[in-house]
Amino acid sequence: MESCLRRLRILIVVMVLGSGLVSAGEDAGTQTEEPVIKIVAKKFDYTPNVIRLKKGVPVVLEFTTLDILMGFKVPDLGIRTDITPGQVTRIRLVPDKAGVYPFLCDIFCGSGHSDMTGTIIVTE
Amino acid sequence: MEKMLDRREFLKLAGLGGVVFLSGLAGCSSMANRSEGDVFYFVQLSDSHWGFNGPKVNPDAGGTLQKAVAAVNSLTQPPDFIVFTGDLTHTTDDPLERRKRLAEFRGIVSELKVKSVHFMPGEHDASLDHGEAYQEFFGKTYYTFDHKGVHFIVLDNVSDPTASIGDVQLQWLAADLNALSNDADIVVFAHRPLFDLYPQWDWATRDGDKVLALLMPYANVTVFYGHIHQENHHMTGHIAHHSAKSLIFPLPAPGSQPKRTPLPWDATQPYKGLGYRDVEVDAQKAEYRITELPIVQG
C-alpha cells in the first residue's frame, strides 16, 4: 500500500506539473532551474537509454522524436507520455524511492519495437 | 460425449497433452437448465510469426508452421474449429512484404483439414497500418460467432498501435453483451492480455480494464489469448485468462530476465516450448478442459 501511495504521488506530480509543461509545446523553453535531461527517440532506441537520477532531486525529462510517434512508459513509476514528431514533451519527476525502473515504448513502431527500452536508475 | 472420451484417451495413449488445465464453474446452480450433449472441442494456434528469421531461436522458422498444420491434421477427431490468436506474420516495415507474408501464411494454413478457421491480428500483423493489409486477407478484425450454445467474441487490441481497444469497439462490445443473459457461456479471444500481466514488457492492453468491466456482470466468461509466447493462467475476479504457446519461439517468464528476448533454441530438445492447445468445451457445465500439445512429438 505504501509503495502504491508513493507511486500515486509521483503520478500526481507528473500529471499536474508535467501536463502544463507538455501543453506549452515545442517553443515553451525551459521555464525552470531544475536539471533537464534531453531524451531523443528514434526507430528503434532512446538516447540516452540509461537515466541516472538522485532520490528526492527534481528533474525535467525532455523528449523529442526524430521520426514517428513514440511512447515513453515507466510502469513502476506510473509515468507515460506520447512523444509526438515536431513537439517537445516535458515531464517533471521527483523520484522518491531508489531503485531500477525499466521504461519502454508502448506504441508499436516497427520491426525493432521490442528493443525500444531503457532504464531509470534512482540512487540515494 | 463418447467420441470425446475416445479422443481424450488417444491423446493420453499417444503421449500427447501432458498438461491438462481445467477451467470453469462446474456445479454452478445457474447451469441447471442447460441442455446435455453440448460437448465439443476447438484448437487454439497462436503467434506463428511467418517471415521471422532468427536461426538462434528457431533454425526451422520456415517449416515450423507447416509442422503445426500437419500435427493438427493428424488429430484423430477434427476439432469443430480452429482459432489463430494473432501474430500470424512477423512484422515488417515494408507494406508489400507484409502482404506477401500474409498471403504465404494463408496458403500454408489453407491445408488445415477443418471446416472453420477463425483469425484475428496481432500487433505484428496490424499495428503499423491499422489493420489495413490484414483486412484485405482475413476481413474484420473484431466479430462474434456462436457455436453449440457458446458465444465467442473476437476482440482487436492491436490495430491501434497504442494497444487500445478504443471507444468504437467498446460500444460495439457493450451492445453485443447487452443481448446476452447473465449466465451465457462467453469465450473471448484476443491477442494481447486484457489485464496488466507485465506492463514492463508491454504485456497489457491500455484500456483492457474497460473490457473487463463490461464482461464482469456475466457469470461464465473465459479468455484465450496469445502474445506472450507461453502458457499462463490468471484470474481477474471470476474471469479466467489463458495464454497460448507460440509456433515460432518461446519468450521468458514475466520479469524472469532483464529483457523479453526469445529463449534460445535447444538443439537437444528441438521445438521445446512451442505448441498449440486443444480446448474441450462442456457447454452444459461451462467448463473448459485445456490440453497443451507439442508441434513435434518428443
Contacts between the chains, C-beta under 8 A, distances in Angstrom:
chain1	res1	chain2	res2	distance
A	69	B	161	7.9
A	71	B	162	7.1
A	73	B	199	7.2
A	75	B	199	3.9
A	75	B	200	5.1
A	76	B	200	7.1
A	102	B	200	5.0
A	102	B	258	7.7
A	104	B	200	7.0
A	104	B	201	7.4
A	104	B	202	5.9
A	106	B	162	7.0
A	106	B	163	6.8
A	106	B	199	7.9
A	106	B	202	5.8
A	106	B	206	7.5
A	107	B	161	5.1
A	107	B	162	5.3
A	108	B	91	8.0
A	108	B	123	4.7
A	108	B	127	3.6
A	108	B	128	7.0
A	108	B	158	7.7
A	108	B	161	4.2
A	108	B	163	7.2
A	109	B	161	7.2
A	110	B	91	6.8
A	110	B	93	5.1
A	110	B	128	6.4
A	111	B	91	5.3
A	111	B	92	6.3
A	111	B	93	5.8
A	113	B	91	7.6
A	114	B	202	7.8
A	114	B	260	6.5
A	117	B	259	6.7
